[in-house]
Amino acid sequence: MSSKSTQEYLNEEEWWREEGYARPEDVPVPDWHLAILEERMECYRNDDTSTWRTWDEIREESMREIMEEMKRRSK
């Protein structure tokens, strides 16, 4: 491999085409991956979504906690 980082190498479209993956749909997904996804989706289907929080709520709470900790440490 060249001196490029692995990420740079993987990002190159040419590499994907050389490997036969012209589109994301062409990348093979093992059956066991699909089985895990199905198990997880089943959990969500049966979950009470009224208890879920939005990303905005989580971000706001996290930022509040960070700010409180920063204030506490600066004392």
DRENDRENZA-107460 format. One record per residue: residue number from 1; residue in three letters; x, y, z of N, C-alpha, C, O in turn. Coordinates in pm, whole numbers, plus 50000, padded with zeros to 5 digits. Layout:
BEGIN
+------+------+-------+-------+-------+-------+-------+-------+-------+-------+-------+-------+-------+-------+
: resi : resn :   n_x :   n_y :   n_z :  ca_x :  ca_y :  ca_z :   c_x :   c_y :   c_z :   o_x :   o_y :   o_z :
+------+------+-------+-------+-------+-------+-------+-------+-------+-------+-------+-------+-------+-------+
:  NUM :  ALA :     X :     Y :     Z :     X :     Y :     Z :     X :     Y :     Z :     X :     Y :     Z :
...
+------+------+-------+-------+-------+-------+-------+-------+-------+-------+-------+-------+-------+-------+
***
This chain:
BEGIN
+------+------+-------+-------+-------+-------+-------+-------+-------+-------+-------+-------+-------+-------+
: resi : resn :   n_x :   n_y :   n_z :  ca_x :  ca_y :  ca_z :   c_x :   c_y :   c_z :   o_x :   o_y :   o_z :
+------+------+-------+-------+-------+-------+-------+-------+-------+-------+-------+-------+-------+-------+
:    1 :  MET : 50084 : 49882 : 50000 : 50000 : 50000 : 50000 : 50088 : 50124 : 50000 : 50200 : 50121 : 50051 :
:    2 :  SER : 50039 : 50231 : 49943 : 50116 : 50355 : 49935 : 50126 : 50420 : 50072 : 50083 : 50364 : 50172 :
:    3 :  SER : 50183 : 50540 : 50075 : 50198 : 50613 : 50200 : 50068 : 50678 : 50246 : 50064 : 50739 : 50353 :
:    4 :  LYS : 49962 : 50667 : 50169 : 49833 : 50723 : 50207 : 49779 : 50651 : 50330 : 49810 : 50535 : 50355 :
:    5 :  SER : 49697 : 50724 : 50406 : 49633 : 50660 : 50520 : 49529 : 50560 : 50469 : 49481 : 50570 : 50356 :
:    6 :  THR : 49496 : 50466 : 50551 : 49396 : 50366 : 50514 : 49265 : 50432 : 50477 : 49200 : 50393 : 50380 :
:    7 :  GLN : 49224 : 50534 : 50553 : 49097 : 50601 : 50525 : 49098 : 50667 : 50389 : 49000 : 50659 : 50315 :
:    8 :  GLU : 49208 : 50731 : 50354 : 49218 : 50794 : 50222 : 49207 : 50689 : 50113 : 49141 : 50710 : 50011 :
:    9 :  TYR : 49271 : 50576 : 50137 : 49268 : 50470 : 50037 : 49126 : 50417 : 50020 : 49080 : 50397 : 49907 :
:   10 :  LEU : 49057 : 50394 : 50130 : 48922 : 50339 : 50122 : 48823 : 50437 : 50062 : 48722 : 50397 : 50003 :
:   11 :  ASN : 48850 : 50566 : 50075 : 48759 : 50666 : 50022 : 48767 : 50680 : 49872 : 48677 : 50738 : 49810 :
:   12 :  GLU : 48871 : 50631 : 49812 : 48886 : 50647 : 49669 : 48785 : 50562 : 49594 : 48776 : 50441 : 49614 :
:   13 :  GLU : 48710 : 50626 : 49507 : 48607 : 50556 : 49431 : 48668 : 50445 : 49345 : 48606 : 50340 : 49325 :
:   14 :  GLU : 48787 : 50468 : 49296 : 48851 : 50368 : 49211 : 48868 : 50235 : 49284 : 48846 : 50129 : 49226 :
:   15 :  TRP : 48907 : 50242 : 49411 : 48925 : 50119 : 49488 : 48794 : 50040 : 49493 : 48791 : 49918 : 49474 :
:   16 :  TRP : 48684 : 50113 : 49519 : 48555 : 50046 : 49528 : 48518 : 49979 : 49395 : 48468 : 49867 : 49393 :
:   17 :  ARG : 48544 : 50049 : 49285 : 48513 : 49991 : 49154 : 48602 : 49870 : 49127 : 48554 : 49769 : 49075 :
:   18 :  GLU : 48730 : 49880 : 49161 : 48821 : 49767 : 49141 : 48774 : 49644 : 49217 : 48791 : 49531 : 49170 :
:   19 :  GLU : 48716 : 49665 : 49334 : 48668 : 49555 : 49415 : 48529 : 49505 : 49371 : 48477 : 49409 : 49426 :
:   20 :  GLY : 48472 : 49572 : 49272 : 48342 : 49530 : 49220 : 48223 : 49591 : 49291 : 48111 : 49542 : 49277 :
:   21 :  TYR : 48246 : 49697 : 49367 : 48139 : 49761 : 49442 : 48112 : 49900 : 49384 : 48148 : 50001 : 49445 :
:   22 :  ALA : 48049 : 49905 : 49269 : 48022 : 50033 : 49204 : 47921 : 50117 : 49281 : 47924 : 50240 : 49276 :
:   23 :  ARG : 47831 : 50050 : 49352 : 47727 : 50120 : 49429 : 47720 : 50057 : 49568 : 47757 : 49941 : 49585 :
:   24 :  PRO : 47673 : 50131 : 49668 : 47661 : 50073 : 49802 : 47578 : 49945 : 49804 : 47605 : 49854 : 49883 :
:   25 :  GLU : 47478 : 49937 : 49718 : 47393 : 49817 : 49714 : 47471 : 49693 : 49671 : 47428 : 49581 : 49696 :
:   26 :  ASP : 47586 : 49713 : 49605 : 47665 : 49601 : 49556 : 47751 : 49537 : 49665 : 47802 : 49426 : 49646 :
:   27 :  VAL : 47767 : 49604 : 49778 : 47850 : 49550 : 49885 : 47774 : 49437 : 49952 : 47662 : 49458 : 50000 :
:   28 :  PRO : 47831 : 49318 : 49957 : 47760 : 49205 : 50017 : 47744 : 49222 : 50169 : 47834 : 49271 : 50237 :
:   29 :  VAL : 47629 : 49181 : 50218 : 47600 : 49187 : 50362 : 47580 : 49044 : 50409 : 47490 : 48975 : 50361 :
:   30 :  PRO : 47663 : 48998 : 50502 : 47649 : 48860 : 50551 : 47513 : 48837 : 50616 : 47455 : 48929 : 50674 :
:   31 :  ASP : 47463 : 48716 : 50608 : 47333 : 48682 : 50668 : 47330 : 48711 : 50817 : 47227 : 48753 : 50870 :
:   32 :  TRP : 47442 : 48687 : 50886 : 47441 : 48709 : 51030 : 47427 : 48858 : 51064 : 47374 : 48892 : 51169 :
:   33 :  HIS : 47474 : 48947 : 50977 : 47451 : 49090 : 50996 : 47301 : 49120 : 50986 : 47245 : 49193 : 51068 :
:   34 :  LEU : 47239 : 49064 : 50884 : 47096 : 49085 : 50864 : 47015 : 49031 : 50982 : 46916 : 49092 : 51022 :
:   35 :  ALA : 47057 : 48918 : 51037 : 46987 : 48859 : 51151 : 46995 : 48952 : 51273 : 46896 : 48970 : 51344 :
:   36 :  ILE : 47112 : 49008 : 51296 : 47128 : 49101 : 51409 : 47040 : 49225 : 51389 : 46974 : 49271 : 51482 :
:   37 :  LEU : 47040 : 49278 : 51267 : 46956 : 49395 : 51239 : 46809 : 49363 : 51261 : 46735 : 49445 : 51316 :
:   38 :  GLU : 46766 : 49246 : 51218 : 46626 : 49208 : 51237 : 46592 : 49198 : 51385 : 46484 : 49241 : 51427 :
:   39 :  GLU : 46682 : 49140 : 51466 : 46658 : 49132 : 51611 : 46643 : 49270 : 51672 : 46554 : 49294 : 51753 :
:   40 :  ARG : 46730 : 49360 : 51632 : 46725 : 49496 : 51686 : 46600 : 49569 : 51642 : 46538 : 49641 : 51720 :
:   41 :  MET : 46562 : 49551 : 51516 : 46440 : 49616 : 51467 : 46318 : 49564 : 51541 : 46224 : 49640 : 51568 :
:   42 :  GLU : 46317 : 49437 : 51574 : 46205 : 49379 : 51649 : 46193 : 49444 : 51786 : 46082 : 49469 : 51834 :
:   43 :  CYS : 46305 : 49472 : 51849 : 46302 : 49541 : 51979 : 46236 : 49678 : 51965 : 46155 : 49717 : 52048 :
:   44 :  TYR : 46271 : 49750 : 51860 : 46213 : 49883 : 51839 : 46065 : 49877 : 51804 : 45989 : 49965 : 51843 :
:   45 :  ARG : 46025 : 49774 : 51732 : 45882 : 49761 : 51695 : 45795 : 49747 : 51819 : 45682 : 49794 : 51822 :
:   46 :  ASN : 45849 : 49682 : 51923 : 45772 : 49656 : 52044 : 45795 : 49760 : 52153 : 45736 : 49750 : 52261 :
:   47 :  ASP : 45879 : 49858 : 52128 : 45914 : 49957 : 52229 : 45809 : 50068 : 52236 : 45744 : 50101 : 52137 :
:   48 :  ASP : 45796 : 50124 : 52355 : 45706 : 50238 : 52376 : 45779 : 50364 : 52334 : 45864 : 50414 : 52409 :
:   49 :  THR : 45749 : 50417 : 52217 : 45821 : 50532 : 52164 : 45791 : 50661 : 52239 : 45860 : 50761 : 52220 :
:   50 :  SER : 45691 : 50661 : 52324 : 45661 : 50782 : 52400 : 45770 : 50811 : 52502 : 45779 : 50924 : 52552 :
:   51 :  THR : 45852 : 50713 : 52534 : 45961 : 50733 : 52631 : 46091 : 50777 : 52563 : 46188 : 50811 : 52631 :
:   52 :  TRP : 46093 : 50777 : 52431 : 46214 : 50816 : 52357 : 46234 : 50966 : 52365 : 46138 : 51042 : 52380 :
:   53 :  ARG : 46360 : 51008 : 52356 : 46392 : 51150 : 52356 : 46449 : 51187 : 52220 : 46511 : 51105 : 52152 :
:   54 :  THR : 46429 : 51312 : 52182 : 46482 : 51359 : 52055 : 46629 : 51391 : 52071 : 46680 : 51407 : 52182 :
:   55 :  TRP : 46698 : 51400 : 51957 : 46838 : 51439 : 51960 : 46854 : 51578 : 52022 : 46949 : 51601 : 52097 :
:   56 :  ASP : 46764 : 51670 : 51992 : 46771 : 51804 : 52049 : 46765 : 51800 : 52202 : 46838 : 51873 : 52269 :
:   57 :  GLU : 46679 : 51716 : 52256 : 46668 : 51704 : 52402 : 46797 : 51648 : 52462 : 46845 : 51697 : 52565 :
:   58 :  ILE : 46850 : 51548 : 52399 : 46973 : 51485 : 52449 : 47090 : 51583 : 52440 : 47168 : 51596 : 52534 :
:   59 :  ARG : 47101 : 51652 : 52327 : 47208 : 51749 : 52308 : 47198 : 51861 : 52412 : 47298 : 51900 : 52471 :
:   60 :  GLU : 47078 : 51911 : 52432 : 47057 : 52019 : 52529 : 47097 : 51974 : 52670 : 47165 : 52048 : 52742 :
:   61 :  GLU : 47056 : 51856 : 52708 : 47092 : 51805 : 52840 : 47243 : 51787 : 52853 : 47302 : 51821 : 52956 :
:   62 :  SER : 47305 : 51734 : 52750 : 47450 : 51712 : 52752 : 47525 : 51844 : 52764 : 47619 : 51855 : 52841 :
:   63 :  MET : 47483 : 51942 : 52687 : 47548 : 52073 : 52692 : 47531 : 52137 : 52830 : 47624 : 52200 : 52881 :
:   64 :  ARG : 47415 : 52122 : 52889 : 47389 : 52177 : 53022 : 47483 : 52110 : 53124 : 47541 : 52178 : 53209 :
:   65 :  GLU : 47498 : 51978 : 53114 : 47586 : 51907 : 53206 : 47731 : 51948 : 53186 : 47805 : 51964 : 53284 :
:   66 :  ILE : 47772 : 51967 : 53063 : 47910 : 52009 : 53034 : 47935 : 52148 : 53093 : 48037 : 52171 : 53157 :
:   67 :  MET : 47842 : 52238 : 53071 : 47858 : 52375 : 53122 : 47862 : 52375 : 53275 : 47942 : 52447 : 53334 :
:   68 :  GLU : 47778 : 52297 : 53339 : 47778 : 52290 : 53486 : 47912 : 52236 : 53536 : 47966 : 52286 : 53635 :
:   69 :  GLU : 47964 : 52134 : 53470 : 48091 : 52077 : 53511 : 48205 : 52177 : 53490 : 48295 : 52187 : 53574 :
:   70 :  MET : 48202 : 52251 : 53382 : 48305 : 52352 : 53357 : 48301 : 52460 : 53464 : 48406 : 52505 : 53512 :
:   71 :  LYS : 48182 : 52502 : 53503 : 48167 : 52604 : 53608 : 48220 : 52549 : 53741 : 48290 : 52619 : 53815 :
:   72 :  ARG : 48185 : 52423 : 53769 : 48229 : 52362 : 53894 : 48382 : 52354 : 53901 : 48440 : 52381 : 54006 :
:   73 :  ARG : 48445 : 52318 : 53791 : 48591 : 52305 : 53789 : 48662 : 52439 : 53795 : 48776 : 52446 : 53841 :
:   74 :  SER : 48597 : 52544 : 53749 : 48663 : 52675 : 53748 : 48659 : 52743 : 53884 : 48723 : 52846 : 53902 :
:   75 :  LYS : 48586 : 52689 : 53978 : 48577 : 52750 : 54114 : 48699 : 52720 : 54196 : 48707 : 52763 : 54311 :
+------+------+-------+-------+-------+-------+-------+-------+-------+-------+-------+-------+-------+-------+
***
